[in-house]
Structures are given as structure tokens and as C-alpha cells.
Amino acid sequence: MNVPRTEDLPDPRMHIDLPTDGPKITKEIETEEEDGYICIYKFNKEDATIGGILQEELIRMEEVLIATYENRHPLFYDIHVYIKCVKTTIPDQVLKKALILCMERIQRTKIMIVNKIKEEYKKSFFFLDEIDKQIFNLYF
């Protein structure tokens, strides 16, 4: 069995820098139908993580009839979000509202995780020496 040598492995500190040129969100298609508006937005440098969260928030809205996303190729870091909403609303406003709700949801999740970590860390707090307690108090 051939085991790769350490010098042959990629450096774990390396990361891929994606080009930062161009807008983050572009509207590709906007059409009007009898029952509502349809828009397709392209999100540059995003993947299915934000696509799934955004789709969930869009589906929860009453004015949205259909919401889905597509990652057309796994090597390209862009997703296409498809939104169909009722005639009385504009898809741009719906998307903006959904993005705000996504950010709020992510913030709530972050706070919940930090609080759980604090809770678990405080349970084992009496095992720590004085230096570890000072470090804990710096971060929490």
C-alpha cells in the first residue's frame, strides 16, 4: 500500500481565493405571467449552504408561490435562485426581505451555539487551573 509522504500532501493552511470582481447578486431573468412575477437571480461565490437557507425563508413567505435554487456545477461557486411570487409583490423586495431574515436566523443560531459552548464549558470549569480560567474569561 502506498502511503503519501508528508511533503506530497497539500498544505492545510492553503485556501482558494476566488476572484472578487463583479457584483455579488445579479438578476438574470425577469418575466411577468398571469399569476405573478418570475425572477432568476445569480449569486456569485456562494454554494448550497446559503441556497438552502434562502429557499427555506422564501417558502415561508405568503407572497412567494415557488422558490428553489440550483448549483449548476460543483466546481463553480455560484447558485441560481428561482423565485415566483404573486402579482402584488416585486421579487426584488421579497429577496431583500428573505436575505434579512436569513441574516437574523444565522445570528440567532450563532448566539445559541456560543451559549451552549459557555454552558458546557462552565460545567467543567472547576477542573481548570487559574490560567485556563483567565483565558476562558477573556473569550466568554
LUMTOR-920176 format. One line per 2 residues: their letters; for each residue x negated, y, z negated of N, C-alpha, C. Coordinates in nm, 4 decimals. Atoms other than C-alpha are relative to their C-alpha. Layout:
N
A = X/Y/Z/X/Y/Z/X/Y/Z; ...
END
This chain:
140
MN = -0.0834/-0.1178/0.0000/0.0000/0.0000/0.0000/-0.0880/0.1244/0.0000; 0.0775/-0.1229/-0.0088/-0.1399/0.3371/0.0992/0.0616/0.1061/-0.0901
VP = -0.0441/-0.1076/0.0886/-0.1103/0.5949/-0.1750/-0.0686/0.1275/0.0472; 0.0635/-0.1232/-0.0476/-0.1661/0.9537/-0.0590/-0.0952/0.0571/-0.1049
RT = 0.0953/-0.0633/0.0895/-0.4660/1.1253/-0.2048/0.0545/0.1353/-0.0435; -0.0488/-0.1257/0.0559/-0.4066/1.4319/-0.4176/-0.0254/0.1165/0.0944
ED = 0.0309/-0.1125/-0.0884/-0.5774/1.6611/-0.1694/0.0871/-0.0004/0.1264; -0.0875/0.0070/-0.1162/-0.3369/1.5408/0.1043/0.1419/0.0491/-0.0286
LP = -0.1352/-0.0419/0.0362/-0.0238/1.6421/-0.0871/0.0138/0.1513/0.0117; -0.0190/-0.1453/-0.0082/0.1276/1.9868/-0.0323/-0.0055/0.0636/-0.1380
DP = 0.0071/-0.0744/0.1247/0.0711/2.2461/-0.2979/0.1421/0.0288/-0.0484; -0.1366/-0.0222/0.0468/0.3880/2.2528/-0.5155/0.0328/0.1473/-0.0231
RM = -0.0240/-0.1430/0.0196/0.3429/2.6272/-0.5657/0.0308/0.0717/0.1302; -0.0282/-0.0610/-0.1294/0.3839/2.6898/-0.1932/0.1502/0.0143/0.0192
HI = -0.1399/-0.0181/-0.0347/0.7130/2.8218/-0.0683/0.0083/0.0560/0.1415; -0.0209/-0.0477/-0.1360/0.8590/2.9138/0.2640/0.0570/0.1408/-0.0070
DL = -0.0521/-0.1356/-0.0089/0.9041/3.2843/0.3293/0.0808/0.0119/0.1283; -0.0844/-0.0200/-0.1171/1.1963/3.3425/0.5575/-0.0119/0.1438/0.0454
PT = 0.0086/-0.1383/-0.0474/1.1849/3.6494/0.7789/0.1139/0.0839/-0.0578; -0.0992/-0.0856/0.0645/1.3687/3.9423/0.6232/0.0629/0.1002/0.0952
DG = -0.0567/-0.0959/-0.0944/1.4631/4.1213/0.9409/0.1461/-0.0349/0.0300; -0.1392/0.0202/-0.0363/1.8261/4.1669/1.0398/0.0929/0.0092/-0.1192
PK = -0.0980/-0.0116/0.1077/2.1457/4.2032/0.8406/0.0273/-0.1344/-0.0673; -0.0305/0.1203/0.0765/2.2476/3.9537/0.5731/0.1292/-0.0655/0.0493
IT = -0.1289/0.0506/-0.0458/2.6083/3.9196/0.6928/0.0368/0.0703/0.1305; -0.0468/-0.0584/-0.1258/2.7286/3.9694/1.0490/0.1348/-0.0623/0.0364
KE = -0.1292/0.0492/-0.0473/3.0790/3.9408/1.1881/-0.0183/-0.0443/0.1440; 0.0203/0.0522/-0.1344/3.0648/3.7160/1.4909/0.1258/0.0074/0.0845
IE = -0.1241/0.0030/-0.0764/3.4280/3.6816/1.5939/0.1117/0.0575/-0.0862; -0.1198/-0.0479/0.0676/3.7435/3.8696/1.5011/0.1137/-0.0024/0.1013
TE = -0.1153/0.0071/-0.0886/4.0766/3.7846/1.6599/0.1283/0.0165/-0.0810; -0.1297/-0.0168/0.0645/4.4375/3.8627/1.5833/0.0978/-0.0972/0.0636
EE = -0.1010/0.0931/-0.0473/4.7071/3.5978/1.6087/0.1362/0.0423/-0.0537; -0.1349/-0.0330/0.0450/5.0801/3.5964/1.5445/0.0140/-0.0037/-0.1516
DG = -0.0162/0.0171/0.1450/5.0449/3.4791/1.1860/-0.1136/0.0586/-0.0826; 0.1064/-0.0607/0.0790/4.7253/3.6585/1.0841/-0.1271/0.0272/0.0785
YI = 0.1314/-0.0310/-0.0571/4.3641/3.7539/1.1442/-0.0946/-0.1172/-0.0216; 0.1043/0.1018/0.0118/4.0779/3.5141/1.2060/-0.1348/0.0687/0.0185
CI = 0.1365/-0.0536/-0.0099/3.7146/3.6091/1.1426/-0.1004/-0.1100/-0.0291; 0.1130/0.0882/0.0279/3.3905/3.4174/1.1546/-0.1187/0.0887/-0.0333
YK = 0.1149/-0.0769/0.0476/3.1005/3.5597/0.9550/-0.1219/-0.0903/-0.0046; 0.1262/0.0730/0.0094/2.7389/3.4523/0.9760/-0.0798/0.0571/-0.1164
FN = 0.0829/-0.0383/0.1146/2.5374/3.4603/0.6521/-0.1417/-0.0474/0.0279; 0.1401/0.0345/-0.0263/2.1639/3.4716/0.7233/-0.0710/-0.0347/-0.1296
KE = 0.0837/0.0441/0.1116/1.9204/3.2954/0.4923/0.0821/-0.0488/-0.1192; -0.0831/0.0615/0.1031/2.1928/3.1122/0.2975/0.0258/-0.1448/0.0377
DA = -0.0285/0.1403/-0.0269/2.2887/2.7486/0.2623/0.1347/-0.0384/-0.0601; -0.1296/0.0495/0.0441/2.5772/2.5319/0.1457/0.0333/0.0375/-0.1441
TI = -0.0276/-0.0381/0.1383/2.5399/2.6475/-0.2150/0.0962/0.1178/-0.0045; -0.0888/-0.1170/-0.0011/2.6903/2.9894/-0.1542/0.1240/-0.0285/0.0851
GG = -0.1151/0.0340/-0.0833/2.9156/2.8430/0.1156/0.1103/-0.0691/-0.0790; -0.0986/0.0714/0.0806/3.0874/2.6087/-0.1281/0.0688/0.0898/-0.1016
IL = -0.0565/-0.0908/0.1002/3.1340/2.8713/-0.3987/0.0915/0.1017/0.0672; -0.0806/-0.0988/-0.0730/3.2626/3.1262/-0.1470/0.1291/-0.0617/0.0520
QE = -0.1192/0.0672/-0.0493/3.5045/2.8764/0.0049/0.1008/-0.0214/-0.1133; -0.0901/0.0198/0.1143/3.6479/2.7932/-0.3389/0.0708/0.1294/-0.0386
EL = -0.0610/-0.1282/0.0371/3.7049/3.1606/-0.4192/0.0993/0.0469/0.1059; -0.0909/-0.0406/-0.1070/3.8632/3.2269/-0.0799/0.1290/-0.0807/-0.0020
IR = -0.1184/0.0859/0.0018/4.1001/2.9304/-0.1071/0.0947/0.0389/-0.1133; -0.0832/-0.0399/0.1143/4.2248/3.0568/-0.4449/0.0829/0.1257/0.0264
ME = -0.0709/-0.1252/-0.0290/4.3404/3.3854/-0.2906/0.1289/-0.0284/0.0766; -0.1303/0.0192/-0.0642/4.7041/3.4091/-0.1875/0.0001/0.0467/0.1450
EV = -0.0027/-0.0557/-0.1348/4.6311/3.6150/0.1236/-0.0811/-0.0800/0.1011; 0.0823/0.0817/-0.0897/4.3944/3.3535/0.2689/0.0755/-0.1276/0.0367
LI = -0.0671/0.1209/-0.0478/4.5504/3.0808/0.4816/-0.0981/-0.1161/0.0160; 0.1031/0.1017/-0.0218/4.2335/2.8918/0.5787/-0.1355/0.0616/-0.0326
AT = 0.1377/-0.0433/0.0269/3.8769/2.9200/0.4500/-0.0901/-0.1227/0.0041; 0.0961/0.1091/-0.0081/3.5882/2.6967/0.5432/-0.1356/0.0558/0.0415
YE = 0.1331/-0.0430/-0.0420/3.2164/2.7161/0.6134/-0.0682/-0.1156/0.0715; 0.0732/0.0997/-0.0764/2.9723/2.5347/0.8353/-0.1483/0.0353/-0.0002
NR = 0.1443/-0.0129/-0.0134/2.5987/2.4846/0.8187/-0.0347/-0.0745/0.1288; 0.0103/0.0630/-0.1324/2.5313/2.4195/1.1868/-0.1219/-0.0900/0.0163
HP = 0.1188/0.0853/-0.0077/2.1859/2.2704/1.1362/-0.0756/0.0100/-0.1320; 0.0659/-0.0048/0.1321/1.9986/2.1732/0.8163/-0.1336/0.0743/-0.0025
LF = 0.1276/-0.0710/-0.0021/1.6764/2.3376/0.9307/0.0151/0.1507/0.0179; -0.0258/-0.1437/-0.0136/1.8359/2.6764/0.9952/0.0716/0.0478/-0.1249
YD = -0.0569/-0.0510/0.1249/1.9116/2.8789/0.6859/0.1062/0.1046/0.0295; -0.1139/-0.0887/-0.0174/2.2408/3.0259/0.7907/0.1275/-0.0832/-0.0016
IH = -0.1302/0.0656/0.0011/2.6057/2.9390/0.7412/0.0995/0.0892/0.0720; -0.1077/-0.0717/-0.0663/2.9175/3.0388/0.9287/0.1265/-0.0206/-0.0828
VY = -0.1198/0.0049/0.0832/3.2242/3.1226/0.7199/0.1194/0.0392/0.0869; -0.1208/-0.0191/-0.0792/3.5653/3.0953/0.8852/0.1126/0.0389/-0.0954
IK = -0.1079/-0.0488/0.0851/3.8487/3.2976/0.7281/0.1202/0.0332/0.0872; -0.1262/-0.0377/-0.0641/4.2098/3.3155/0.8394/0.0914/0.0514/-0.1110
CV = -0.0859/-0.0577/0.1027/4.4318/3.5488/0.6390/0.1263/0.0576/0.0614; -0.1298/-0.0505/-0.0457/4.7829/3.6869/0.6588/-0.0163/0.1356/0.0673
KT = 0.0058/-0.1235/-0.0792/4.8615/3.9851/0.8796/-0.0163/0.1267/-0.0837; 0.0012/-0.1218/0.0817/4.8917/4.2302/0.5911/-0.1364/0.0311/-0.0595
TI = 0.1327/-0.0237/0.0583/4.5264/4.1969/0.4871/-0.1070/-0.0013/0.1084; 0.1151/-0.0062/-0.0906/4.1945/4.2657/0.6545/-0.1048/-0.0987/-0.0516
PD = 0.0969/0.1010/0.0437/3.9398/3.9790/0.6448/-0.1239/0.0594/-0.0680; 0.1175/-0.0612/0.0635/3.6539/4.2170/0.5563/0.0254/0.0279/-0.1483
QV = -0.0340/-0.0280/0.1396/3.8322/4.3215/0.2360/0.0097/-0.1288/-0.0808; -0.0122/0.1292/0.0676/3.9105/3.9604/0.1489/-0.1382/-0.0575/-0.0288
LK = 0.1358/0.0509/0.0185/3.5471/3.8606/0.1995/-0.0722/0.0768/-0.1105; 0.0641/-0.0813/0.1032/3.4239/4.1501/-0.0149/0.0516/-0.0373/-0.1386
KA = -0.0604/0.0381/0.1280/3.6659/4.0590/-0.2936/-0.0502/-0.1382/-0.0446; 0.0475/0.1349/0.0318/3.5604/3.6918/-0.2751/-0.1463/0.0005/-0.0424
LI = 0.1413/-0.0082/0.0386/3.1903/3.7825/-0.2919/-0.0156/0.0568/-0.1408; 0.0033/-0.0560/0.1356/3.2535/3.9940/-0.6037/0.0405/-0.1068/-0.1009
LC = -0.0432/0.1078/0.0888/3.4418/3.7030/-0.7618/-0.1081/-0.1072/-0.0143; 0.1106/0.0963/0.0059/3.1517/3.4711/-0.6740/-0.1103/0.0481/-0.0934
ME = 0.1046/-0.0539/0.0869/2.9007/3.7006/-0.8422/0.0417/-0.0053/-0.1457; -0.0485/0.0058/0.1379/3.1172/3.7225/-1.1540/-0.0014/-0.1435/-0.0516
RI = -0.0004/0.1412/0.0394/3.1543/3.3443/-1.1602/-0.1417/-0.0497/-0.0304; 0.1390/0.0408/0.0221/2.7786/3.2932/-1.1298/-0.0533/0.0602/-0.1299
QR = 0.0427/-0.0637/0.1253/2.7168/3.5432/-1.4121/0.0582/-0.0725/-0.1207; -0.0638/0.0730/0.1104/2.9680/3.3620/-1.6382/-0.0684/-0.1345/-0.0219
TK = 0.0668/0.1294/0.0105/2.8022/3.0291/-1.5614/-0.1392/0.0148/-0.0616; 0.1338/-0.0253/0.0535/2.4584/3.1721/-1.6347/0.0061/0.0259/-0.1510
IM = -0.0153/-0.0300/0.1433/2.5744/3.3096/-1.9715/0.0343/-0.1269/-0.0768; -0.0381/0.1240/0.0656/2.7357/2.9761/-2.0594/-0.1210/-0.0928/-0.0163
IV = 0.1180/0.0874/0.0063/2.4157/2.7839/-1.9784/-0.0995/0.0515/-0.1038; 0.0924/-0.0574/0.0978/2.1985/3.0242/-2.1800/0.0505/-0.0237/-0.1416
NK = -0.0562/0.0227/0.1336/2.4351/2.9933/-2.4777/-0.0126/-0.1453/-0.0421; 0.0171/0.1426/0.0312/2.4248/2.6124/-2.4581/-0.1448/-0.0311/-0.0355
IK = 0.1419/0.0216/0.0299/2.0450/2.6201/-2.4493/-0.0324/0.0545/-0.1382; 0.0227/-0.0574/0.1330/2.0397/2.8512/-2.7518/0.0546/-0.0907/-0.1085
EE = -0.0638/0.0884/0.0973/2.2793/2.6213/-2.9367/-0.0844/-0.1231/-0.0273; 0.0789/0.1222/0.0148/2.0754/2.3094/-2.8714/-0.1368/0.0288/-0.0600
YK = 0.1318/-0.0350/0.0510/1.7500/2.4855/-2.9450/0.0082/0.0330/-0.1489; -0.0157/-0.0344/0.1413/1.8818/2.6196/-3.2763/0.0244/-0.1229/-0.0863
KS = -0.0202/0.1243/0.0745/1.9860/2.2683/-3.3807/-0.1335/-0.0613/-0.0404; 0.1324/0.0567/0.0300/1.6210/2.1630/-3.3640/-0.0959/0.1066/-0.0524
FF = 0.0823/-0.1136/0.0405/1.4961/2.4978/-3.4936/-0.0826/-0.0286/-0.1256; 0.0720/0.0236/0.1248/1.3948/2.3687/-3.8377/-0.1216/-0.0893/0.0189
FL = 0.1185/0.0794/-0.0281/1.1377/2.1356/-3.6757/-0.1160/0.0847/0.0522; 0.1009/-0.0835/-0.0624/0.9478/2.4261/-3.5250/-0.0925/0.0623/-0.1026
DE = 0.0902/-0.0741/0.0870/0.6425/2.5846/-3.6726/0.0219/0.1496/0.0223; -0.0229/-0.1449/-0.0011/0.6156/2.9609/-3.7189/-0.0262/0.0623/0.1380
ID = 0.0315/-0.0551/-0.1322/0.4566/3.0323/-3.3780/0.1137/-0.0294/0.0979; -0.1109/0.0344/-0.0889/0.7325/2.8453/-3.1929/0.1240/0.0820/-0.0317
KQ = -0.1155/-0.0816/0.0382/0.9964/3.0383/-3.3893/-0.0141/0.1426/0.0540; 0.0213/-0.1338/-0.0543/0.8393/3.3678/-3.2845/0.0228/0.0016/0.1511
IF = -0.0209/0.0095/-0.1443/0.8349/3.2569/-2.9212/0.1492/-0.0123/0.0308; -0.1442/0.0163/-0.0191/1.1994/3.1468/-2.9477/0.0714/0.1340/-0.0168
NL = -0.0650/-0.1289/0.0253/1.2995/3.4847/-3.0908/-0.0307/0.1029/0.1094; 0.0312/-0.0903/-0.1115/1.1223/3.6648/-2.8049/0.0948/-0.0210/0.1172
YF = -0.0823/0.0308/-0.1167/1.3296/3.4870/-2.5421/0.1490/-0.0026/-0.0285; -0.1421/0.0104/0.0324/1.6585/3.4450/-2.7267/0.0316/0.0952/-0.1121
END
